[in-house]
Amino acid sequence: MDELEKLYREHVKELEKRYAAALGKAGYDAVLVHAGAPKIRSSFDDQYWSLRVTPHFQHWLPLAIADSGLLIQPGKTPIVYENVHRDFWEDPAAPESEHFRRVLEVVELEDPDLVREMLPQGVKIAYVGEDTARGAKWGIPEDRHNSAALAKALDAVRVTKTPYEIHCLTEANRRAAAGHRSVVDTFRDGDFSELELQLEYLRATSQDDPETPYKNIVALDEHAATLHHVSYGRKKTTAHTLLLDAGATSNGYASDITRTFVKGGEGTTGVFAALVAKIDALQLQLCREAKPGMPYQDLHDRAHVLLAGALRDVGIAKGGDPELVEAGVTRKFLPHGLGHSLGLQTHDVGCALIKPEPRNPFLRNTSVIAEGQVFTIEPGCYFIESLMDELKASPAGKAVDWKLVGELSKFGGIRIEDDLQVVDGGTKNLTRAFLP
């Protein structure tokens, strides 16, 4: 038995315990999870998006076949109803690993409607899936579809990652790191378009675009000021900076990594390179400070204190850390949250159960840091025109060197992002082992 299968067997045992507790709490005897169905791109067309598997399904196995089902009934081996119907139009991709076939009971069905006939009788079964019409076809009453109480319990189940999940997340980081290294080498060797760099990333990671956990952000120079720049430029560009936010997947689990690269070190480019180094050091400091028992929002607020020092050190702003933070200066340069939970989804569930403070409207992780969590740490510093205009027009803008900001704006911005696993007493960086 290889390491992956060994970890997977333990993963299934753990999920069986967690699901038994969640189902009991929500008042169900079992749950039937739908793998999902492709979504039509437009009501005016007949093309579909690639399948995005229901995460509750993928939590148990890395199978991406539409209209498959998974029955979890405490005390019994989970049953996979695999839809093996084939046509001459499309053939679903094979799963990355077949280890689940030796652990779960797999029933192959040429007609997914047959699932209804195979479900146990006299059992209160919940249904989880976006396609509620499929739930009805499988005979699950509408009032048992996507129970809010059960959904909340299952979200909580996913917060603490098993060793199998950590294995997959680590491999996803390794794959993404290879792509980052290849793209930065390409960037430093000549002039390329954003689209060319994106295609190089996909080549280096052996991924098709739909396989990536999110649409990669490839931003040259001023494009990095758009936080989610995905409208790749087609023209070769003599650029000084590149912001690459790109991930990879492994058995359904995602990595989410960002780096900012600089070519040249003269004049203003050198100032920007110094700021990149400051943000990198700041990010590593936050990774070291993250500890179990610490509210993640406190870490987010700490990022603004450290950013104030970085802005002052490179001459962008003057004043003490408290003044720059309290006046809102740092939040114009870093408007987004410090990070988010990570797992089967890029913005995974279970760590945003309470609203953030009003000063942090976009923070996606408001949990108390706990052992077993996986989340990102991604501070940044951006020169976003609209936010710079707001700051310049406010009293707090007097603390800023606007001439320098104007010169740095042509480089767009900076983001450094790693994926962290929370362990006893601290964190383990899943990214830096592959991408220093």
Secondary structure, DSSP 8 states (H G I E B T S, - for coil): --HHHHHHHHHHHHHHHHHHHHHHHHT-SEEEEE-----BS-TTS--B------HHHHTT-----TT-EEEE-TTS--EEEEE----SS------S--GGGGTSEEEEESSGGGHHHHS-TT--EEEE-S-HHHHHHTT--GGGBS-HHHHHHHHHHTTS--HHHHHHHHHHHHHHHHHHHHHHHHHHHS-B-HHHHHHHHHHHHT--GGGSSS--EEEEGGGGGSTT--S---S-B--SEEEEEE--EETTEE--EEEEEE---SHHHHHHHHHHHHHHHHHHHHHHH--TTSBHHHHHHHHHHHHHHHHHHTTSB-S-HHHHHHTTHHHHH--S-S--B-SSSSS-SSS--S---TT-TT----SB--TT-EEEE--EEE--HHHHHHHHTSGGGGGB-HHHHHHHGGG-EEE-BEEEEEETTEEEETTTTT--
